[in-house]
């Protein structure tokens, strides 16, 4: 039963079906804005917690130096 299920899933993933879908040019702009938004949010979070982040990095690299 499990082998048949796995074979069915593999066949579904391997076979091609035409989608007949259309992605308008505005979608690329939305995707680009989302990527830029995630990057800006990441920079904002790091800047808010920069001091804590810096201390964590110091602890990580300081502990590696002590081990060597």
C-alpha positions in Angstrom: 0.0 0.0 0.0 2.8 2.4 1.0 4.8 1.6 -2.2 1.8 2.3 -4.4 1.2 5.6 -2.6 4.9 6.6 -3.1 4.8 5.6 -6.8 1.6 7.6 -7.2 3.2 10.7 -5.7 6.3 10.3 -7.8 4.2 10.0 -11.0 2.3 13.1 -10.1 5.5 15.1 -9.6 7.2 13.8 -12.7 4.3 14.2 -15.2 3.7 17.5 -16.9 0.3 19.2 -17.3 -0.3 22.4 -19.1 -1.5 25.1 -16.7 -2.8 27.7 -19.3 -2.1 30.3 -16.7 -1.1 33.9 -17.2 1.0 36.0 -14.9 0.6 39.7 -15.6 3.6 42.1 -15.5 2.5 43.6 -12.2 3.1 40.3 -10.4 6.8 40.7 -10.9 6.7 44.1 -9.2 4.7 42.7 -6.3 7.2 39.9 -5.8 10.1 42.4 -6.0 8.4 44.6 -3.4 7.9 41.7 -1.1 11.5 40.7 -1.3 12.6 44.3 -0.6 10.1 44.5 2.3 11.6 41.3 3.8 15.1 42.7 3.5 14.1 46.0 5.0 12.3 44.2 7.9 15.4 42.1 8.6 17.6 45.2 8.6 15.1 46.9 11.0 15.1 44.0 13.4 18.9 43.8 13.4 19.1 47.5 14.0 16.6 47.4 16.9 18.5 44.6 18.6 22.0 45.5 17.4 23.6 45.6 20.9 22.2 42.2 21.9 23.2 40.8 18.5 26.7 42.1 18.9 27.1 40.6 22.4 25.9 37.2 21.1 28.4 37.4 18.3 31.2 38.3 20.7 30.2 35.3 23.0 30.2 32.9 20.0 33.6 34.0 18.6 35.1 34.4 22.1 34.2 30.8 23.1 35.7 29.5 19.8 39.0 31.2 20.6 39.1 29.7 24.1 38.5 26.2 22.7 41.4 26.4 20.3 
